[in-house]
Amino acid sequence: MTADSATAAPADDTAHAAGATGILTIDLDAIVANWRKLESKAVPAECAAVVKADAYGCGIAPVTRALARAGCKTFFVATLDEARAAREAARNAAIYVLDGFFSGSGKLFAAIDCRPVIGDAIELAEWDAFRRDSGWQGLAAIHIDTGMNRLGFPINEAQALLPRLQNANHGIGLVMSHLVSAELLGASTNARQVAAFREIASLYAGIPASLANSSGIFLGSQFHFDLVRPGAALYGINPTPEADTPVQPVVDLKARVVQIRHVERGDMVGYGGTWTARRPSRIAIVAAGYADGYFRAAGGVDGARTAEVMAAGQRCPVAGRISMDLMAIDVTDVPTHALRRGSMVTLLGGGITADELAIHFGTIGYEVLSSLGRRYARVYKGGA
């Protein structure tokens, strides 16, 4: 087990790491296992990995390094800064930058040999000009909009690019699109998009094509084309929310108990007094809050279902509002000897998933993971 140098933690992530208010443990072996699971579902397509947003909060360098060692050859990031970090970890991989090509950035792409994902004619013209003027022979992806209405060439404009394929130095290494509703098995948009993309991809003969994200892999082989691009599922987020998750959990987050206090029946806890003790209660104050990525929306409100925390092996409800640095949980039913000041409780892991927290946070698992704060000590398991 390793820890990042800035916030080193002991090998036992439940130990009392001096000064650490929380410990975020990331299982690199589980990420690799998830990638291999997704790869097996997509055969014979190549399985890439999306490591943008600091690998969904899990750490772009260690995650990319572990996946490259496992055999992953293609990575997707959002920005050039992320591309630099991925290149350091995977020297020989193909790295695509999803946010595309900006004026004056050509030398930066060439310096680390990464590939912009290009989605409009002006962007393409600027990239072509850089390649022509510099002599750089790097490749790019062409992003085609099949229904997202976010980034990408409209289909008619993508068709207008076909004559450039007659040039041996056309510079296109991938043609791709993005699914709108891949997590919904019965969504009519899936059928429309795959049909539209199949038609345009067939015109780009000889160039690899990519459509499926994590959820798209599970829509069937017709969505796989030449390359699939899983992201969230690598990190333990369920790509099939209409069924049990096929992937392993990756992240375990523990936070320290700062104080245990007793409140009487009728006493209120936290800002706004939104939670009232219905019996004499023990309240554990935990050193984690919305500044650490535990959303304020998950706070306990009288009469409402609330998020839960694992304390001494038991699920305990959040009590009152989440503060910037602190939260309160009701540990009345936990044996007194089992929890004390300095103990760790589990905010994520031990059966509490990112998808479960997302329900209480009013968001999706993607945002849960990518919001995890940097004040935690980070510990990495496996990945050798």
N, C-alpha and C positions, 0 to 999 in steps of 0.2 A: 504494500500500500504506500502511496506517495501523497505528499501534500504540496500545494503551490508555495513557493518560497516566501511570498508576502504574508501568508497567514497559516504558518505551519501548525499542524495539529498532531496529536499522538496517534499511533496505529489503532488503538482502541477508541473508536469514535464516540463511545459512551463515557470515556474517562473525563476527569475534571481538568480540561485543558486550561491552564492558567490564563486568565484574561479573555478567553473566548466566550462570548455570549451565545454563540450558536455554532453548530458544526454541520456543514453540507457535504454529504458523502455521495460521490458519483461513481457508479459501478461501470467502468469501461468495458468489462467483460460482458455485461448485460447489453450494452450498446452494440458491441460486436455481434453478440448472439441475435439481437433483433435485426441487424443488417443481414446476417446470413439467412434468417427466416424469410425476410422480404426478398432477398436474392433468389431463394429457392422457389418462391411463388411466381417470380417473373421470368424464370428460364424459358427461352434462351436470351431474353433481353439482358443487357448490362444493367447492374444495379449501382447507381451513383449514391451520393449522400449530400443532403443539404445541411450545411454547418453555419448558416447565417445566424445573426443575433447571438454571437458567442456560443455557437452550437446550442441554440435554444437555452442559454444560460448555463450550459454544462462545461464550457471552456473549449474554445475553438482549437487551440493547439493540442491538448491531450486527446481530444476526441478525434481530430483529423489524423493524428499520428497513429492512434490505435486502429482506426479503420483502414488506413493505408497499409499497415502491417498485415491486416486481415485480408487484403487483396482489393480494396476499393481503389479504383483508378480515376474516378471523376468526382469532383466536388463542386457544389454551388454555394456561392456567398452573395451578399447583397452589395457590399462596398469594396473599394480598393484596399482599404485598411484591413478588412477581413481577408481579402485575397492574399495580402502580404503574410498574414499570420498562417493561413492555410499553406502557402508555398513553403514557409519555413518548416512546416511539419510534414509536407508531402512533396518532395523535391521533383518527382517525375510525373505527378498527376496532372490531368487536365482540370483547370479551374475556371469556372464561368462566373461572371459578375452580373447578377440579375438586374441591378439598377442601371446598367448600360454604360454608354460611352459619352463622356462630357468633353466639351471643347477644351483643347490643351492638355488632355490627359493621356494622349497616345504614348508618350515616353514612359509614363508610369506603368501602363499595361505591358509595354515591351520589356521593361526592366525585370519584371517577374514572370513574363510569358503567361499572362492570363488572358481570358477571352471575354469580351463584352457580349452581353445579350442585347441585341439591337432591335428596336421596335418601331422606328419611323424613318422616313426617307432622309430627313435632315441629318439625323444621327448617323445613318449609313454613309451619307456623302462625306461627313467629317471624318469618319473612320477610314473610308476609302482614300481620302486625301492624305491622311497621315501615313497609311501604308505605301502610297505612291511616292510621297516625298521622302520618307525615311528608308524605304526598301525593306521594311519589316514584313515578314511573311506570316505573321500570326493569324489565327483563325477567330471567327466570331460565330455566335448563334443568331439565327433569325427567329424572332418571337412573332407568332401569328395570333391575332385575336380571333378566337372562335366563339366568343360570347361573354367574356368577363367584362369587356369594356373598361379595361384598366390600362394595360400596356400592350403594345403589339401592333403590327401591320394589319389593317383590314384585309380580308381574303383577296379582294380584287387587287390591292396594292402588292400583296405577296405574289400573286400571279404575274404581275408586271415585272417582277424581278427575275423571272425564269430565264430570259435571254442571257443574263450574266453567267449562268451555269455553263455556257459554251466556252467560257474563258477558263483555261486550266488553273489560273491563279484567282479564282473567284473568292476564295477566303472564307467560305461558309463551312463550318464544321458540324453544325447541328441545326435542325429546324424544330421548333418547339411551340407548344401552347399550354394553357393552364385551365384545368377544370374548375367550374363554378361550384358544383354541388356533389363532389365525389363521395362525400360521407353519407349521402342519401341514396340508397340502392335503387329506389324507384324513381328518382328525379328524371323528368323527361329531358332536361338539359344535357344529361350525360349522353344519351343516344344522339341528340342533335350535334353535340360537340365532337364526338368520336367520328361521326359520319363526315362532318365538315373537315376535320383534320386528316382523316384517311384520304380524302380526295386531294387535298392540297399537298400532303406529304408524298403522295404517289407521283406528283409532278416534279418534286425535288428528288428525282431518282438518284440513288447512289449516296445520298446524304443521310446520316442517321437522324431518326425522328424520335421525339419524346413528348409524351402527353401526361402520363400518370404521376401523381404525387403519392403520398402514403396510402390514402384511401383509394385512389384510383387503381392501385395494384390489385385490390380485392374486388374490383368490378369485373374482372375477367381478362383473358389473354388479348382480346381485341383492343384493349386500352394500353397494352404494354409497348407496342412498337419496338424500337431498337434499344431504348434506354428508359429506365424509370428513375424518379427523383424523390425518394422518401426523405422526409424531414421529421415531422412530429413523432411518427411511430418509432423511430430510432431511439427516442428518449423516453419511451414508455407511455406515450399518449395513445389511447385507443383509436386506431384508424377505422374501426367498424363499430360505431356507437350503437348500431341497432343489434349488435351481438356482443358476446363476451370478447374481451380483448385477446388478440393472438400474440401480444408482445409482452416482454418482461418489464417489471418496474426498474427504474434506473436510479432515481434520486431518493435519498433519505435525508431529511432535515430535522435536526434536533436543536432545541433552544433551552437555555438555562433558566431555572426557577430562581428569581431574585429574592422573593419573600413569600411566605405563606401567612395569611392573615385570617382571622375569624370575624365573621359578620353575623349579626342577629337577623332573625326573621323581620322582613320589612325594610332592611337596609338596602340602599341602592349602590351599584358599582359602576364606576367609569363616567366619562363625559356624558352629560345629558340625562344621567340616571335612567337609561333605557332598560336596565336589568335590575330586578328586585328579588332579593332572596326570599324564597317561599318557606324556608326553614332555617334554623341555625346552620351556617355553612362555613366550609373552609375554602378559601379562594387562593389559588396560586397565581402570583404575578410573574409573568414570563418575559424575558428580555428579547422580544421580537415585536415588530409593529409594521405599519404600512411603509415606513422607510426601508424596511427589509424585504418588501414584496409580499407581505401578508395583508391583503386588501382590507381597507376599512369597512367595506360592504359586508364582510363576514362577521361583524360584531354581533353579540347576543342582544336580542330585543325580546322583551316580555311577550310570551304567547306565540313566538315564531320559532320555526325550526332553525337551529344554529349550527355553525361549523363545529367540529369536534377535534380534540387533540388527544393523542395517546399518552397517558401518564401511568407509569407502573403497570403497563399491560392493559389498562382500561381506557375506554373512550370516555372523554370528559368534555362537556359543552363549554364553548366560549361564553364568558359572562361579561356583558357590557361592550361598549365601544372599543374598537382597536385604536390604540394611540400610535403616535409616530414611532416610539421605541419600545412600547410595552403592550401586553395584552393580559387579560385575566381569564382564568378557567376555573370552573367549579369542580373541585376535587373532593367534595364531601364524602363520596362513596369509595375513595381510595384509602386503604388502611394508613393510619397516621405514620407508622414506621416506614412505609414504602416510599415516601416522598418528603423531601426536606429542601431547605435552601441549598442551592448548588446542584441539585438533581437536574437531569436533562429530561425533557418531554419531547415527543415526536410530533412535529407539525405536518410532515409529509413523509409517507412510508408507513410500514407496519400495518398495511391495509388501507391507509388513507392515500388515495391517488390524486394526481394532478387534476384528473377529470372530476373527481368528487369536490375538490376545493373550488374548481371553476364554477360549479353550480352555486356555491355560497358567495363566490366573488362576483357573480354576475358576468362571467366572461367565458373564455375557452382555455383548455389546458395549455395551449401554446403560450398565452400571455402569463399564466401562472409561472411556468418555468423560466421564461425570458425575463421575468420581473424579479427573480430572486436576488436579494441584495448582496453587496460585496463586503458587508461587515462580518459575514460568517467565515470561520476557518473552513477551507475547502480541502477535502481529503479524496484522493482517487484510489479506487480499488482496481487491481488487475491492469489489463492493457499491455502486458509484456509481449 
